[in-house]
Amino acid sequence: MAIKIILMLVFFAVTIFVGVFSRKRAADVSNFVLGGRNVGMWLTAFAFGTSYFSAVIFVGYAGQFGWKYGTSATWIGLGNAFIGSMFAWLVLGRRTRVMTQHLGSSTMPDFFEKRYGSSKLKIAASAIIFIFLIPYTASLYNGLSRIFSMAFGIDYMYCVIAMAVITGIYVVVGGYMATAINDFIQGIIMLVGIVIIIVAVVNGQGGFSEAIRKLGEVEATGVPKGSLTSLFGPDPLNLIGVVVLTSLGTWGLPQMVHKFYAIKDERAVKSGTVVSTVFAVIIAGGCYFLGGFGRLFDSPEIYNASGAPIFDAIIPQMLSSLPDVLIGIVMMLVFSASMSTLSALVLTSSSTLTLDFIKGAIKPDMSEKKQLSTIRILIVFFVIISAALALVQYKSAVTFIAQLMGISWGALAGAFIAPFLYGLYWKRTTVQSVWASFICGVGITVANMFIKFIASPINAGVVAMIAGLIVVPIVSAITAKPDRAKVDEIFSCYKPNAPVR
């Protein structure tokens, strides 16, 4: 217990120190929200990766999909690495940085207003972000609950409070730069931690070959013998749905795209692509690979009263027999994953609500000092409300992390991915098509929550994204062309060989 407590105290102390250290780089709105658009490739790449992979992935998704698909769940991690990271950087990174600087936009809603010339789009986008980032933020705490209980044996409430307070302090004090530096430190912890944990868990089953042999012997309803070690697992179709949502979905998530706004220069874009991809291969691939062995740790503790598996309990059960030092590393890994994502979410929510909604629609003459203080107040607000929702949700009927995350990702990515992507590349994209994408993304996700015409919220999110990608070009083709001169001026930033600077 002493070892675990000391490791956590050191971790918290370093995190807060970074926030205090970065306070001078958070003196104005641009530096607080974007780090002055001067963040190097290592910090940006790690910030992208750590914001991507949280305890939702490590505990919830890895446990659930590893149980369902066995070792083929590793495809989800590889999809995250190459589609969600590498191609996101290649397709979006440079063009996002160049156009957002040219337009002077600091947030995704602000981009929609300036790219399409509609202040109403900005307000609608900020409302969607505010509403649908909250369930995702609350789900981050859920991922800590069983790990924390397993490691310390005390009430989950204290874990929520600790995470909320520490994250709130360093984000409020140091802004984006504090989150980027902490993301780098936390990313190193995640990299080292996942490798050590995989080795320890697999060795505990007699080594890799023996673990694979045991897993191949597992047979259950809907899981034929040998399917959990097959190339595509027992349910390839739903596996593809998970890969698409968790990989392509990042292209439309404001807290992910926001990282590209802050890239320093051309070199940082190119190098960041490589670093981010390698990071994702190790973290996402490792998490899902680890989860694939979940059936080897079958025990009464992972089932509820009706006999259904509690997916969030699988990974903690796998780790419960590890030595204290490794449990301490697990705790730092999960806290790192969750705090990095939480900091990105609250910074995105607070800056969007301040700059796009309050300043954009209510108080357009708001001074920079007032904007900065409002963002900080809203960070505290979002941290508190997410912690409160996490505690309420913990005792409610919605117990699976994947449900909350699937709904949030589906609505946000479904609404934003198409108009953002087409907005960077296609001059013909119209305002009406953006509205159509917003309606499709939110409409499909919300309707499915009540009607359940698609059984899985994850597959509903995939449908929402695909619908947006189809609807935007169709609606653009049948509506009036945008003003050519204005669009040409916007796209003038993409001059041949124009470097990012």
Secondary structure by P-SEA (a helix, b strand, c coil): caaaaaaaaaaaaaaaaaaaaaccccccccccccccccccaaaaaaaaaaaaccccccccaaaaaaacccccaaaaaaaaaccccaaaaaccaaaaaaaaaaaccccaaaaaaaacccaaaaaaaaaaaaaaaaaaaaaaaaaaaaaaaaaccccaaaaaaaaaaaaaaaaacccaaaaaaaaaaaaaaaaaaaaaaaaaaaaaaccaaaaaaaaaaccccccccccccccccccaaaaaaaaaaaaacccccccccccccccccaaaaaaaaaaaaaaaaaaaaaaaaaacccccccccccccccccccccaaaaaaaccccaaaaaaaaaaaaaaaaaaaaaaaaaaaaaaacccccccccccccaaaaaaaaaaaaaaaaaaaaaaaaaaaacccccaaaaaaaaaaaaaaacaaaaaaaaccccccaaaaaaaaaaaaaaaaaaacccccccaaaaaaaaaaaaaaaaaaaaaacccccaaaaaaaacccccccccc
